[in-house]
Amino acid sequence: MLAVFLLTGMPDPVHECRMTLHCPLPYAEGECVTLAHGGGGRLAWELLEKVFLPALGDPASHERHDGVVLDPAGMKVAFSTDAHVVSPLFFPGGSIGHLAVCGTVNDLAMCGAEPRWLSAAFVLEEGLPLELLRRVLADMRTAADAAGVSIVTGDTKVVERGKADGLYIATAGIGLVRAAAPVRPQAVREGDVILLSGDLGRHGAAVLSVREGLEFDPAPLSDCQAVHRPVLTMLAAGVDVHCLRDCTRGGLTAALTEIARDGRLRLRVKEAAIPVSEGVAAACELLGLDPLQLACEGRFIAFVPAAQAGHALDVMRADAAANDAIVIGTVIGPQERGTVELETTLGVLRALDLPAGEQLPRIC
């Protein structure tokens, strides 16, 4: 409310929009971009549905997935693109270089594809120390080598001092589809089990701790990592994976809500089954944050038939990227508007929905 009050008497609408960037929700009397539009919540969904898709795509046919599956010359490939604006550039457990590679690798994996090739475009700020740039590039190379992908093309631009927070990185990737059937929300069926690959919220908590100079015991480390190998192993083992989604902006809540909405499903997850580390729990309790909405950069959910859940868990847990995989819920059945229910530790059902504002901007 303070920022809105300060706008009184200001005749310049551009300045009005800039002032509201500090508000968790947009100023009701004007249309402009706010930080919450980048948070993976309700405003991000509205920006996609009401601005981008009508202008650039076909809202009726777009699958709203982490990438798109194409079929050039009879070979199915997945294609995805992402931008990275994390602040600070280095955080416990990773850096913008790690994020730039792992984020796109994981988006391709969520399409049921084996990531192969990446592009990288850099926006560098005047005055950026070359030693810092070399560190970021070294992290990118390390992450790419570990994931088995090649960075094959790219671009570099330089902007004036103070215009880019050091550097931004945009990556795109191509992968070879290994899933026998489309991996998407529309493929989810009643009775499917929801698997989670590990504990939640570590990336968001790690970025927050270093950004704000907070100390927690134990200190949260980002989970930034590539997760394509447990996905590909599940597919190779014959698991009928219906849908995949990584828990990035908006966390687990956003991932589940998007799938429920797009697949027109009723989902139910159990609070007691959802793992959260001590460090993340302490940060959330102190700051009033919801760990289910905190971003991850190395966690995903998988929807598989109940009869295959045990086999899928065995396969996932054999890989270090998903060795704490667990069942967290089920698909109750079809539902036109799509809903997600959280069964609390008290046995009460509570609706989960996309976050309205932004808990923590600039985390990826």
Secondary structure, 3 states (H helix, E strand, C coil): CHHHHHCCCCCCHHHHHHHHHHCCCCCCCCCCCCHHHHCCCHHHHHHHHHHHHHHHCCCCCCCCCCCEEECHHHCCEEEEEEEECCCCCEECCEEHHHHHHHHHHHHHHCCCEEEEEEEEEEEEECCCCHHHHHHHHHHHHHHHHHHCCEEEEEEEEEECCCCCCCEEEEEEEEEEECCCCCCCHHHCCCCCEEEECCCECHHHHHHHHHHHCCCCCCCCCCCCCCCHHHHHHHHHCCCCCCEEEECCCCHHHHHHHHHHHHHCEEEEEEHHHCCECHHHHHHHHHHCCCCCCCCCCCCEEEEECHHHHHHHHHHHHCCHHHCCCEEEEEEEEECCCCEEEEECCCCCEEEECCCCCCCCCCCC
